Amino acid sequence: MTDPRVEAFGQCYTSVVHDVMRAMGLRNFTLPPRITPLQPEMTLCGPAFTIEGRQDDTADPHETLLAWTGLLSTCPAGHIWTTQPHTYALAQMGELSAETLHAKGVLGCVLDGGLRDANFILRLGFPCWRTHHTPKDVVGTWLPTATEVDIHMDDVLIRPGDWLHGDRDGMVRVPAEHLDEVIGKSTEAMQTESKVRTAIVGGMDPQEAYLKWGKF
């Protein structure tokens, strides 16, 4: 079941969410810029289902496929498949996997690694974030080591249940314990920005607008 906050939070802009968390004194929450959206026009937000793994070129192909399909079975609906594979040598998402997750109600995926079958996934409309594309897959080369564990993408810690929010501007991690506060403040900040925008378009001096509303 998808958390109803996904829809509300999805109306926010990632840049506003970033500014709100910065003002709250939070740090190390912006994912590295190498991780970009396959569909920049889509906003992806929701709780993270975290996965960690390792490259193993000696792994048995059957073993890797059993492990991979087991992962697909484990990921719950209403979450974001979030992977730290510890390698950029292969794709961590492809057409059949995306079809499976999409049909289960998984919200999208965020990979500190590669993706393949991009044209199929674009037609499917399953939101994906990745570092690059490659045709090489996990068969006989990669195994998961843990799920629902803390993972890192550079200096960003992502814990199971932390939320991710991303759009064309980038992606941030929202600590679960701050989620409701961040949603409320982001919604309020967007309303204030609308007032500033309207005032500036109407001819108000930008510094005057900043001093009046405390935002720019």
C-alpha positions as CSV (number, residue, x, y, z in Angstrom):
1,M,0.0,0.0,0.0
2,T,1.3,3.4,-0.9
3,D,1.7,6.0,1.8
4,P,-0.8,8.9,1.1
5,R,2.0,11.3,1.8
6,V,3.6,10.3,-1.5
7,E,1.0,12.2,-3.5
8,A,1.3,15.3,-1.3
9,F,5.1,15.3,-1.2
10,G,5.2,14.7,-5.0
11,Q,3.7,18.1,-5.5
12,C,6.8,19.8,-4.0
13,Y,9.9,20.8,-5.9
14,T,13.2,19.1,-4.9
15,S,15.0,22.5,-4.8
16,V,12.4,23.7,-2.2
17,V,12.8,20.5,-0.2
18,H,16.6,21.0,-0.3
19,D,16.3,24.6,1.0
20,V,13.9,23.6,3.8
21,M,16.2,20.9,5.1
22,R,19.2,23.2,4.8
23,A,17.4,25.7,6.9
24,M,16.6,23.0,9.4
25,G,20.3,22.4,9.9
26,L,20.4,19.0,8.2
27,R,23.5,18.1,6.2
28,N,24.7,15.5,3.7
29,F,21.3,14.8,2.1
30,T,21.9,15.6,-1.6
31,L,22.6,12.6,-3.8
32,P,25.8,12.8,-6.0
33,P,25.2,14.4,-9.4
34,R,26.2,11.3,-11.3
35,I,22.8,9.8,-10.3
36,T,20.4,11.3,-12.8
37,P,16.8,10.6,-13.9
38,L,16.0,8.6,-17.0
39,Q,12.7,10.6,-17.1
40,P,13.6,14.1,-16.0
41,E,9.9,15.2,-16.4
42,M,8.9,12.8,-13.6
43,T,9.0,13.4,-9.9
44,L,9.9,10.4,-7.8
45,C,9.4,10.3,-4.1
46,G,8.7,7.7,-1.4
47,P,10.4,5.5,1.2
48,A,13.5,3.6,0.3
49,F,13.8,-0.1,0.2
50,T,17.6,-0.4,0.4
51,I,19.8,-3.1,-1.3
52,E,23.5,-3.7,-1.1
53,G,25.5,-6.1,-3.2
54,R,28.9,-6.9,-4.7
55,Q,30.4,-7.9,-8.0
56,D,31.5,-11.6,-8.2
57,D,32.7,-12.7,-11.6
58,T,32.9,-16.3,-10.3
59,A,29.3,-16.5,-9.4
60,D,27.1,-19.2,-10.9
61,P,24.6,-17.7,-13.4
62,H,21.8,-19.8,-11.9
63,E,22.7,-18.6,-8.4
64,T,22.7,-14.9,-9.5
65,L,19.3,-15.2,-11.2
66,L,17.8,-17.0,-8.1
67,A,19.2,-14.2,-5.9
68,W,18.0,-11.5,-8.3
69,T,14.4,-12.8,-8.7
70,G,14.3,-13.3,-4.9
71,L,15.1,-9.6,-4.5
72,L,12.3,-8.7,-6.9
73,S,9.9,-10.7,-4.8
74,T,11.0,-9.0,-1.6
75,C,10.6,-5.4,-2.5
76,P,7.3,-4.0,-1.1
77,A,4.8,-1.9,-3.0
78,G,4.8,1.8,-2.2
79,H,8.6,1.9,-1.9
80,I,11.6,2.9,-4.0
81,W,14.1,0.2,-5.0
82,T,17.3,1.8,-3.8
83,T,20.6,0.0,-4.6
84,Q,24.3,0.5,-3.8
85,P,25.8,-2.3,-6.0
86,H,29.5,-1.2,-5.4
87,T,30.2,-1.5,-9.1
88,Y,29.6,0.5,-12.3
89,A,30.5,-2.4,-14.5
90,L,26.9,-3.7,-15.1
91,A,23.2,-2.8,-15.2
92,Q,21.2,-2.9,-12.0
93,M,17.8,-2.6,-13.7
94,G,16.4,-3.8,-17.0
95,E,13.1,-4.3,-18.7
96,L,11.8,-7.5,-17.1
97,S,12.8,-6.3,-13.6
98,A,11.2,-2.9,-14.1
99,E,8.0,-4.6,-15.4
100,T,7.9,-6.8,-12.3
101,L,8.4,-4.0,-9.9
102,H,6.0,-1.7,-11.7
103,A,3.3,-4.4,-11.6
104,K,3.8,-4.8,-7.9
105,G,3.3,-1.1,-7.2
106,V,6.9,-0.2,-6.5
107,L,7.3,3.5,-7.1
108,G,10.6,3.5,-9.0
109,C,14.3,2.8,-8.6
110,V,17.4,4.7,-7.6
111,L,20.7,3.1,-8.5
112,D,24.3,4.1,-7.8
113,G,25.0,2.1,-10.9
114,G,23.9,1.3,-14.5
115,L,20.6,0.6,-16.3
116,R,19.8,-1.2,-19.5
117,D,16.7,-1.6,-21.8
118,A,16.1,2.2,-21.4
119,N,13.7,2.4,-24.4
120,F,11.4,-0.3,-22.9
121,I,11.5,1.4,-19.5
122,L,10.7,4.7,-21.0
123,R,7.6,3.2,-22.7
124,L,6.7,1.6,-19.4
125,G,6.9,4.8,-17.5
126,F,8.7,3.3,-14.5
127,P,10.7,6.2,-12.9
128,C,14.4,5.3,-12.8
129,W,17.5,7.1,-11.5
130,R,20.9,5.8,-12.6
131,T,24.5,6.7,-13.3
132,H,24.8,5.4,-16.9
133,H,23.6,2.8,-19.4
134,T,25.3,-0.5,-20.2
135,P,24.0,-3.7,-21.8
136,K,25.9,-5.9,-19.3
137,D,23.6,-7.5,-16.7
138,V,24.0,-9.2,-13.3
139,V,24.0,-12.8,-14.6
140,G,27.1,-14.6,-13.4
141,T,28.6,-11.3,-12.2
142,W,26.7,-9.9,-9.2
143,L,25.1,-11.0,-6.0
144,P,23.1,-9.1,-3.3
145,T,24.5,-9.1,0.2
146,A,21.8,-7.5,2.2
147,T,18.4,-5.7,2.1
148,E,16.9,-3.2,4.4
149,V,20.3,-2.0,5.7
150,D,22.0,1.4,5.8
151,I,23.7,2.2,2.5
152,H,25.8,5.2,1.4
153,M,25.9,7.1,-1.9
154,D,29.0,9.1,-1.3
155,D,28.4,11.1,1.9
156,V,24.6,10.5,1.8
157,L,23.4,7.9,4.3
158,I,20.1,6.2,3.2
159,R,18.5,4.1,5.9
160,P,15.5,1.8,5.3
161,G,12.4,3.9,5.4
162,D,14.1,7.2,4.8
163,W,12.4,9.1,1.9
164,L,13.8,10.1,-1.4
165,H,12.6,13.1,-3.4
166,G,13.9,13.8,-6.9
167,D,13.0,15.7,-10.1
168,R,14.9,17.3,-12.9
169,D,17.0,19.3,-10.5
170,G,18.4,16.3,-8.5
171,M,17.5,14.1,-5.6
172,V,17.6,14.4,-1.8
173,R,17.2,12.0,1.1
174,V,14.7,13.0,3.8
175,P,15.2,11.3,7.2
176,A,12.0,9.5,8.1
177,E,11.8,11.2,11.5
178,H,11.7,14.6,9.8
179,L,9.4,13.7,6.9
180,D,6.2,15.4,8.2
181,E,8.0,18.5,9.2
182,V,9.7,18.7,5.8
183,I,6.5,18.2,3.9
184,G,4.7,20.9,5.8
185,K,7.5,23.4,5.5
186,S,8.1,22.6,1.8
187,T,4.4,23.2,1.1
188,E,4.5,26.5,3.0
189,A,7.7,27.6,1.3
190,M,6.2,27.0,-2.2
191,Q,3.2,29.1,-1.3
192,T,5.6,31.9,-0.2
193,E,7.6,31.5,-3.4
194,S,4.4,32.0,-5.4
195,K,3.8,35.3,-3.6
196,V,7.3,36.5,-4.3
197,R,7.1,35.4,-8.0
198,T,3.8,37.3,-8.4
199,A,5.2,40.4,-6.8
200,I,8.3,40.4,-9.0
201,V,6.4,39.8,-12.2
202,G,4.2,42.7,-11.1
203,G,7.2,45.0,-10.8
204,M,8.3,44.8,-7.2
205,D,12.1,45.2,-6.6
206,P,13.6,41.8,-5.8
207,Q,15.3,43.0,-2.7
208,E,12.1,44.5,-1.4
209,A,10.3,41.2,-2.1
210,Y,13.0,39.3,-0.2
211,L,12.8,41.6,2.8
212,K,9.0,41.4,2.8
213,W,8.7,37.6,2.6
214,G,12.2,36.4,3.7
215,K,12.6,34.2,0.7
216,F,14.1,34.3,-2.7
